[in-house]
């Protein structure tokens, strides 16, 4: 699940410019069933991302942290 400061349908998902010229986002991820390789189980793993880009996400130059 994620949310950004753009209008509904996030233009960056379609390689368009952000609604307000920049992008601020928060995202939450929950892995129900998964693994990394054969040895590391990721079942039930949760993580969050907070990020900010001065333009469109696909143009880069942003900062984000998990």
ABEGO torsion letter per residue (X at the ends): XBBBABBBGEAAAAGBBBAAGBBBBBBBBBBABBBBEAABBABGBBBBBBBBBABBAAAEGBBBBX
